[in-house]
């Protein structure tokens, strides 16, 4: 029984912790000024562009000629 209980408790704690963190981030975002929200949005956009390489024309064909 303990072999199933420990992973279940770990997953439950991680899920609840992530939910609490998400709600705290939403509350923090709701209390910010519009200019600060736009700055955060631009920063997140740059971060996701760097991670997924979808911006600035760097798609799946990186380093290949289009001919």
N, C-alpha and C positions, 0 to 999 in steps of 0.2 A: 504493500500500500504506500509506503514512504517513497518508493521509486517513482510513483506517479504524482504524489502530492508535492514534492519539492519543485519539479519543473512547472507545475500548475501555479504554485504560489509565485514563482519567479516571473512567469509570463503575466500573471494578474497584476503584480506590483509594477512591472514595467509599463503595462498598458495604462494603469491608473496614474502613474507618474507622468507619462507622456500626455495624458488628457489634462492633468492639472497644469503642466507647463504650457500647453496650448491655450488653455483658458486664461492663464496669467498674461501670455503674450497678447491675446485679444484685448484684455482689459488695458494693458499698457498702450496698445495701438489706439484704442478709443480715446485715451486721454491726451494724445499728442496733438500738436498743431498741424494744420494741413501742409505747411511747407516741410515740416520734419517728416511727415508721412510720405510726401513725394520723394524726399531724399532717401528714405529707407527703401521705397519701391524701386528707385533707380539703382541703388546698391544691390538689391536682390536680383534685379534684371541682369546686371553685369555679372554677378556671381553665377547665375544659371547659364548665361551665355558661355562663360568660361568652362563650366562643367560639361555642358552638352554640345558645345561647338556649333550651335545652330545660328549664331549671329555672325555678322560680318562676312558671309559667304563661305564659311569654313564648314561645309557639310561632309557627307560621307566620302566625297571624292578628293580629299585633301592630298595634295602632292601629285595628282594625276592631271594630265592635259585634257582639255575638253574636245579634242579633235577626233 
